[in-house]
């Protein structure tokens, strides 16, 4: 007869954390940055159909690194939570803080329940405010804790290195083109310090743009607009991007529920 | 909606227990909605009156709403239930779009609205009917389309123009004489305001343009560019120019006899 093997709770938790961290580290990193007109999400993603970033609600965006099926599950849960909240009360009553709390509860419960394997995901929930001071960015690691971030945040495989790179270079009031270029620079740095090129087709970029007239502030940046922003020398590209944004915005200007996720 | 019906069924219209009632329930009713297609899009417009019996319950009610970027819904019938139905409909389209990453087809949206009207059948039997008009730009077929409904949720696609609500017979009559297939956007908006004027002329529950209070019909246009609601200035300009002409010809423009 064999005696049951004793594992101390500390050891069990440390093992689970290790497992989750390894899973997340296998995923590609992504960064979330504040810029003058909102919040930009940038990540390397070879797939066009499976998104790392998505819209949760009017002002709230979602970014995730790690295992696709697990974060997709959480994303749909978040959309449901937000839509139900907004329908029951009012659109203004859906906040990133509330959503982050729900995610933290879910992740925390799964992490500490012995029956399930911990989720191998790290999430970012961001809400764009009326002013840059009103912006909120929350990072949710695999264990269900919440970290309130300012300025820039990186999650995924190489997160620590990237976020220290960003912390040194990110400043307030950057234009979209500047923020985007900084993000791409940060993402192109390898673990060993060398740089590699990430082509525009492999980038997934989305913004929460507070200047957008629609209620829904989430917008994906794809195709020509993205390459222009990356190529341009800052100001020129920015104004062009705005011009394009305007023509596209006129589409649903007074449409309260207008604004689609895949506009182009 | 499927999620809602499992999670919080009491939030859905049509899932509530109704007390037995005798007679007619007095609740504000919205009246006339009209729509017309033109090459490249569709216009949807509504008057601003809500009535409760013979009383005007509200002068400036809004009865035309964007459903999503490429469609709009105008409501006639019990205002409270209709507004809730539209809110749920908007939510559902947005929810689908966010979860699936793609918009529903126009056909799909129209079918969804049909189911929602049907779920209100019990209320409709007690006199609290909701009869919307749904218009949208079909991105695949590249044209504007109109769907009308009856109280039981029966859906039919209309070609050219359609109207719903108490003043709809008069509005439809007016549009029949004025409509042609090659109107431009501006002519189409004038057409629907003319039709609303004629409806208000003969139906006491439909409100005409209120010049003194500056209350004008809501006119929305949906094209390839998406949903757009005419500003108050634009719709007042249309209404005023019509009013001007009607001072000379109270019955409006004349169609040819043969």
Interface residues (C-beta under 8 A of the other chain):
Chain A: X49 X51 X54 X55 X56 X76 X79 X80 X83 X84 X86 X87 X88 X250 X251 X252 X253 X254 X255 X256 X257 X258 X259 X260 X261 X262
Chain B: X3 X4 X7 X8 X11 X65 X66 X67 X68 X69 X87 X88 X90 X91 X93 X94 X95 X97 X98 X99 X101 X102 X103 X225 X226 X227 X228 X229
